[in-house]
Amino acid sequence: MENNNIFILLAGGKSSRMGSNKGLLNFKEKYWILEQLNRISSSNITEVYIGLGYNFNEYFNAIPWLKKAQHQFVNYNNLLVKATINKQPELGSFSTLQSVLRKVSSNSYVIICPIDIPILNSFELNKIISKNNEIVYPNFNGKNGHPIKISPTIWTDFLKLNPRNLYTRLDFQLKKINPNKISTVEVFDRAIIYNLNKKTDWNSYLDSMK
């Protein structure tokens, strides 16, 4: 795949604060998760893994090809998409990430984004993809956000961690990395720092898109 980069979209949470599955919210007459995939498809990425957990059956009912994508890649808008179910989503988003990483080629860079953070524009996403370092963050007005690019030398160690440990979180793990191995890419798309957790957040985001 292009530059050996794989995109990971994390959609395994309960979405309790939103009140419904975030990935199945209606964005301009399409499911939000499909909008996210459409944005990724405009970049140099060709392979995407979706991490599901809570309420995965609701995703399968809404988007039937996702069920097939558990067993083989499905072509969606020129992306090869595969779905993985975290069987213990109560252990948190890091455990969903681990469930996906177990399926990914161990020599691939991964670009990770939660479903509730909008994918930024393709031009700046490609800047993140092409930047070479162990960790690459996008940065908007001094604030780091998502998606985050992580090298295989870093993420393969994530598979050794116990997700039941309080400190087994992506942000905590990345704080341990030598700063020399971390780069930032300045972007002008503030989407990287959005966090669409609640209905009010979602409605505000929809208003900003008008």
KOLFIRO-405002 format. One record per residue (C-alpha): residue number from 1; residue in one letter; x negated, y negated, z negated. Coordinates in nm, 2 decimals, always signed. Layout:
BEGIN
<n: NUM; res: A; px: X; py: Y; pz: Z>
...
END
This chain:
BEGIN
<n: 1; res: M; px: +0.00; py: +0.00; pz: +0.00>
<n: 2; res: E; px: -0.10; py: -0.36; pz: +0.05>
<n: 3; res: N; px: -0.41; py: -0.43; pz: -0.17>
<n: 4; res: N; px: -0.31; py: -0.13; pz: -0.38>
<n: 5; res: N; px: -0.06; py: -0.33; pz: -0.57>
<n: 6; res: I; px: +0.26; py: -0.19; pz: -0.71>
<n: 7; res: F; px: +0.55; py: -0.40; pz: -0.86>
<n: 8; res: I; px: +0.72; py: -0.28; pz: -1.18>
<n: 9; res: L; px: +1.06; py: -0.42; pz: -1.26>
<n: 10; res: L; px: +1.17; py: -0.35; pz: -1.61>
<n: 11; res: A; px: +1.55; py: -0.31; pz: -1.66>
<n: 12; res: G; px: +1.57; py: -0.07; pz: -1.95>
<n: 13; res: G; px: +1.71; py: -0.29; pz: -2.22>
<n: 14; res: K; px: +2.05; py: -0.28; pz: -2.38>
<n: 15; res: S; px: +2.13; py: -0.64; pz: -2.27>
<n: 16; res: S; px: +2.32; py: -0.69; pz: -2.60>
<n: 17; res: R; px: +2.27; py: -1.07; pz: -2.61>
<n: 18; res: M; px: +2.39; py: -1.10; pz: -2.25>
<n: 19; res: G; px: +2.69; py: -0.89; pz: -2.31>
<n: 20; res: S; px: +2.65; py: -0.69; pz: -1.99>
<n: 21; res: N; px: +2.37; py: -0.53; pz: -1.79>
<n: 22; res: K; px: +2.14; py: -0.81; pz: -1.67>
<n: 23; res: G; px: +2.05; py: -0.63; pz: -1.35>
<n: 24; res: L; px: +2.42; py: -0.60; pz: -1.25>
<n: 25; res: L; px: +2.51; py: -0.97; pz: -1.30>
<n: 26; res: N; px: +2.66; py: -1.13; pz: -1.00>
<n: 27; res: F; px: +2.41; py: -1.36; pz: -0.81>
<n: 28; res: K; px: +2.55; py: -1.51; pz: -0.49>
<n: 29; res: E; px: +2.77; py: -1.21; pz: -0.42>
<n: 30; res: K; px: +2.50; py: -0.95; pz: -0.49>
<n: 31; res: Y; px: +2.37; py: -0.77; pz: -0.80>
<n: 32; res: W; px: +2.09; py: -0.95; pz: -0.97>
<n: 33; res: I; px: +1.85; py: -0.65; pz: -0.95>
<n: 34; res: L; px: +1.90; py: -0.65; pz: -0.57>
<n: 35; res: E; px: +1.83; py: -1.02; pz: -0.56>
<n: 36; res: Q; px: +1.50; py: -0.95; pz: -0.75>
<n: 37; res: L; px: +1.41; py: -0.68; pz: -0.50>
<n: 38; res: N; px: +1.49; py: -0.92; pz: -0.21>
<n: 39; res: R; px: +1.25; py: -1.17; pz: -0.35>
<n: 40; res: I; px: +0.98; py: -0.91; pz: -0.40>
<n: 41; res: S; px: +1.03; py: -0.80; pz: -0.04>
<n: 42; res: S; px: +0.93; py: -1.14; pz: +0.08>
<n: 43; res: S; px: +0.58; py: -1.09; pz: -0.06>
<n: 44; res: N; px: +0.29; py: -0.86; pz: +0.03>
<n: 45; res: I; px: +0.43; py: -0.59; pz: -0.20>
<n: 46; res: T; px: +0.57; py: -0.28; pz: -0.03>
<n: 47; res: E; px: +0.62; py: -0.05; pz: -0.33>
<n: 48; res: V; px: +0.84; py: -0.11; pz: -0.64>
<n: 49; res: Y; px: +0.91; py: +0.10; pz: -0.94>
<n: 50; res: I; px: +1.22; py: +0.02; pz: -1.15>
<n: 51; res: G; px: +1.22; py: +0.12; pz: -1.52>
<n: 52; res: L; px: +1.57; py: +0.20; pz: -1.64>
<n: 53; res: G; px: +1.69; py: +0.30; pz: -1.99>
<n: 54; res: Y; px: +2.01; py: +0.20; pz: -2.16>
<n: 55; res: N; px: +2.32; py: +0.23; pz: -1.94>
<n: 56; res: F; px: +2.12; py: +0.38; pz: -1.65>
<n: 57; res: N; px: +2.44; py: +0.55; pz: -1.53>
<n: 58; res: E; px: +2.61; py: +0.20; pz: -1.48>
<n: 59; res: Y; px: +2.32; py: +0.12; pz: -1.25>
<n: 60; res: F; px: +2.37; py: +0.44; pz: -1.06>
<n: 61; res: N; px: +2.74; py: +0.39; pz: -1.03>
<n: 62; res: A; px: +2.70; py: +0.03; pz: -0.90>
<n: 63; res: I; px: +2.40; py: +0.11; pz: -0.67>
<n: 64; res: P; px: +2.43; py: +0.48; pz: -0.58>
<n: 65; res: W; px: +2.09; py: +0.50; pz: -0.40>
<n: 66; res: L; px: +1.91; py: +0.42; pz: -0.73>
<n: 67; res: K; px: +2.01; py: +0.77; pz: -0.85>
<n: 68; res: K; px: +1.84; py: +0.92; pz: -0.54>
<n: 69; res: A; px: +1.54; py: +0.70; pz: -0.60>
<n: 70; res: Q; px: +1.46; py: +0.90; pz: -0.92>
<n: 71; res: H; px: +1.34; py: +1.19; pz: -0.70>
<n: 72; res: Q; px: +1.20; py: +1.01; pz: -0.39>
<n: 73; res: F; px: +1.12; py: +0.67; pz: -0.26>
<n: 74; res: V; px: +1.42; py: +0.49; pz: -0.10>
<n: 75; res: N; px: +1.37; py: +0.23; pz: +0.16>
<n: 76; res: Y; px: +1.54; py: -0.10; pz: +0.06>
<n: 77; res: N; px: +1.48; py: -0.41; pz: +0.26>
<n: 78; res: N; px: +1.14; py: -0.28; pz: +0.37>
<n: 79; res: L; px: +1.04; py: -0.19; pz: +0.01>
<n: 80; res: L; px: +0.98; py: +0.17; pz: -0.10>
<n: 81; res: V; px: +1.17; py: +0.18; pz: -0.43>
<n: 82; res: K; px: +1.15; py: +0.45; pz: -0.70>
<n: 83; res: A; px: +1.35; py: +0.46; pz: -1.03>
<n: 84; res: T; px: +1.24; py: +0.60; pz: -1.36>
<n: 85; res: I; px: +1.45; py: +0.65; pz: -1.67>
<n: 86; res: N; px: +1.31; py: +0.59; pz: -2.01>
<n: 87; res: K; px: +1.47; py: +0.87; pz: -2.22>
<n: 88; res: Q; px: +1.39; py: +0.68; pz: -2.54>
<n: 89; res: P; px: +1.49; py: +0.32; pz: -2.47>
<n: 90; res: E; px: +1.54; py: +0.25; pz: -2.83>
<n: 91; res: L; px: +1.16; py: +0.24; pz: -2.86>
<n: 92; res: G; px: +1.16; py: -0.08; pz: -2.67>
<n: 93; res: S; px: +1.04; py: -0.23; pz: -2.34>
<n: 94; res: F; px: +0.68; py: -0.10; pz: -2.38>
<n: 95; res: S; px: +0.81; py: +0.25; pz: -2.38>
<n: 96; res: T; px: +1.00; py: +0.18; pz: -2.06>
<n: 97; res: L; px: +0.68; py: +0.04; pz: -1.91>
<n: 98; res: Q; px: +0.49; py: +0.36; pz: -2.02>
<n: 99; res: S; px: +0.76; py: +0.58; pz: -1.85>
<n: 100; res: V; px: +0.69; py: +0.40; pz: -1.53>
<n: 101; res: L; px: +0.32; py: +0.39; pz: -1.56>
<n: 102; res: R; px: +0.31; py: +0.77; pz: -1.59>
<n: 103; res: K; px: +0.45; py: +0.79; pz: -1.23>
<n: 104; res: V; px: +0.21; py: +0.53; pz: -1.08>
<n: 105; res: S; px: -0.12; py: +0.61; pz: -0.91>
<n: 106; res: S; px: -0.40; py: +0.56; pz: -1.16>
<n: 107; res: N; px: -0.60; py: +0.35; pz: -0.92>
<n: 108; res: S; px: -0.33; py: +0.09; pz: -0.85>
<n: 109; res: Y; px: -0.29; py: -0.26; pz: -0.98>
<n: 110; res: V; px: +0.05; py: -0.32; pz: -1.13>
<n: 111; res: I; px: +0.25; py: -0.64; pz: -1.13>
<n: 112; res: I; px: +0.50; py: -0.64; pz: -1.41>
<n: 113; res: C; px: +0.82; py: -0.84; pz: -1.46>
<n: 114; res: P; px: +1.12; py: -0.80; pz: -1.68>
<n: 115; res: I; px: +1.46; py: -0.81; pz: -1.51>
<n: 116; res: D; px: +1.56; py: -1.13; pz: -1.70>
<n: 117; res: I; px: +1.27; py: -1.34; pz: -1.55>
<n: 118; res: P; px: +1.34; py: -1.45; pz: -1.20>
<n: 119; res: I; px: +1.08; py: -1.36; pz: -0.94>
<n: 120; res: L; px: +0.91; py: -1.67; pz: -0.82>
<n: 121; res: N; px: +0.87; py: -1.78; pz: -0.46>
<n: 122; res: S; px: +0.68; py: -1.55; pz: -0.22>
<n: 123; res: F; px: +0.40; py: -1.79; pz: -0.15>
<n: 124; res: E; px: +0.30; py: -1.82; pz: -0.52>
<n: 125; res: L; px: +0.37; py: -1.46; pz: -0.59>
<n: 126; res: N; px: +0.12; py: -1.37; pz: -0.31>
<n: 127; res: K; px: -0.14; py: -1.59; pz: -0.49>
<n: 128; res: I; px: -0.10; py: -1.38; pz: -0.80>
<n: 129; res: I; px: -0.12; py: -1.06; pz: -0.60>
<n: 130; res: S; px: -0.44; py: -1.16; pz: -0.42>
<n: 131; res: K; px: -0.62; py: -1.30; pz: -0.73>
<n: 132; res: N; px: -0.89; py: -1.06; pz: -0.85>
<n: 133; res: N; px: -0.95; py: -1.00; pz: -1.22>
<n: 134; res: E; px: -0.84; py: -0.75; pz: -1.49>
<n: 135; res: I; px: -0.54; py: -0.96; pz: -1.59>
<n: 136; res: V; px: -0.38; py: -1.23; pz: -1.39>
<n: 137; res: Y; px: -0.11; py: -1.46; pz: -1.53>
<n: 138; res: P; px: +0.09; py: -1.73; pz: -1.35>
<n: 139; res: N; px: +0.08; py: -2.06; pz: -1.53>
<n: 140; res: F; px: +0.33; py: -2.34; pz: -1.51>
<n: 141; res: N; px: +0.25; py: -2.67; pz: -1.68>
<n: 142; res: G; px: +0.01; py: -2.50; pz: -1.93>
<n: 143; res: K; px: +0.25; py: -2.20; pz: -2.00>
<n: 144; res: N; px: +0.17; py: -1.85; pz: -1.90>
<n: 145; res: G; px: +0.46; py: -1.64; pz: -1.77>
<n: 146; res: H; px: +0.56; py: -1.34; pz: -1.55>
<n: 147; res: P; px: +0.49; py: -1.15; pz: -1.34>
<n: 148; res: I; px: +0.16; py: -1.03; pz: -1.48>
<n: 149; res: K; px: -0.10; py: -0.85; pz: -1.27>
<n: 150; res: I; px: -0.29; py: -0.58; pz: -1.46>
<n: 151; res: S; px: -0.58; py: -0.36; pz: -1.34>
<n: 152; res: P; px: -0.58; py: +0.02; pz: -1.38>
<n: 153; res: T; px: -0.88; py: -0.01; pz: -1.61>
<n: 154; res: I; px: -0.65; py: -0.19; pz: -1.85>
<n: 155; res: W; px: -0.31; py: -0.03; pz: -1.81>
<n: 156; res: T; px: -0.42; py: +0.33; pz: -1.81>
<n: 157; res: D; px: -0.51; py: +0.28; pz: -2.18>
<n: 158; res: F; px: -0.15; py: +0.18; pz: -2.24>
<n: 159; res: L; px: -0.05; py: +0.54; pz: -2.19>
<n: 160; res: K; px: -0.25; py: +0.64; pz: -2.50>
<n: 161; res: L; px: -0.05; py: +0.41; pz: -2.73>
<n: 162; res: N; px: +0.23; py: +0.52; pz: -2.97>
<n: 163; res: P; px: +0.54; py: +0.31; pz: -2.88>
<n: 164; res: R; px: +0.67; py: +0.36; pz: -3.23>
<n: 165; res: N; px: +0.39; py: +0.14; pz: -3.36>
<n: 166; res: L; px: +0.50; py: -0.22; pz: -3.44>
<n: 167; res: Y; px: +0.21; py: -0.36; pz: -3.24>
<n: 168; res: T; px: +0.26; py: -0.16; pz: -2.93>
<n: 169; res: R; px: +0.39; py: -0.45; pz: -2.73>
<n: 170; res: L; px: +0.26; py: -0.58; pz: -2.40>
<n: 171; res: D; px: +0.18; py: -0.93; pz: -2.53>
<n: 172; res: F; px: -0.01; py: -0.79; pz: -2.83>
<n: 173; res: Q; px: -0.21; py: -0.56; pz: -2.61>
<n: 174; res: L; px: -0.31; py: -0.83; pz: -2.36>
<n: 175; res: K; px: -0.43; py: -1.06; pz: -2.65>
<n: 176; res: K; px: -0.70; py: -0.80; pz: -2.72>
<n: 177; res: I; px: -0.85; py: -0.84; pz: -2.37>
<n: 178; res: N; px: -1.18; py: -1.03; pz: -2.33>
<n: 179; res: P; px: -1.10; py: -1.38; pz: -2.20>
<n: 180; res: N; px: -1.36; py: -1.33; pz: -1.92>
<n: 181; res: K; px: -1.13; py: -1.06; pz: -1.78>
<n: 182; res: I; px: -0.83; py: -1.29; pz: -1.76>
<n: 183; res: S; px: -0.74; py: -1.53; pz: -1.49>
<n: 184; res: T; px: -0.45; py: -1.77; pz: -1.45>
<n: 185; res: V; px: -0.29; py: -1.89; pz: -1.12>
<n: 186; res: E; px: -0.13; py: -2.23; pz: -1.14>
<n: 187; res: V; px: +0.21; py: -2.23; pz: -0.99>
<n: 188; res: F; px: +0.48; py: -2.49; pz: -0.93>
<n: 189; res: D; px: +0.78; py: -2.25; pz: -0.97>
<n: 190; res: R; px: +0.91; py: -2.28; pz: -1.32>
<n: 191; res: A; px: +1.10; py: -1.95; pz: -1.28>
<n: 192; res: I; px: +0.80; py: -1.77; pz: -1.44>
<n: 193; res: I; px: +0.88; py: -1.91; pz: -1.78>
<n: 194; res: Y; px: +1.26; py: -1.86; pz: -1.77>
<n: 195; res: N; px: +1.41; py: -1.60; pz: -2.01>
<n: 196; res: L; px: +1.77; py: -1.52; pz: -1.91>
<n: 197; res: N; px: +1.86; py: -1.34; pz: -2.23>
<n: 198; res: K; px: +2.21; py: -1.49; pz: -2.30>
<n: 199; res: K; px: +2.51; py: -1.59; pz: -2.10>
<n: 200; res: T; px: +2.43; py: -1.95; pz: -2.15>
<n: 201; res: D; px: +2.08; py: -1.90; pz: -2.01>
<n: 202; res: W; px: +2.23; py: -1.72; pz: -1.71>
<n: 203; res: N; px: +2.49; py: -1.99; pz: -1.64>
<n: 204; res: S; px: +2.23; py: -2.26; pz: -1.67>
<n: 205; res: Y; px: +2.02; py: -2.08; pz: -1.42>
<n: 206; res: L; px: +2.31; py: -2.04; pz: -1.18>
<n: 207; res: D; px: +2.38; py: -2.41; pz: -1.21>
<n: 208; res: S; px: +2.01; py: -2.49; pz: -1.12>
<n: 209; res: M; px: +2.04; py: -2.28; pz: -0.80>
<n: 210; res: K; px: +2.33; py: -2.49; pz: -0.67>
END
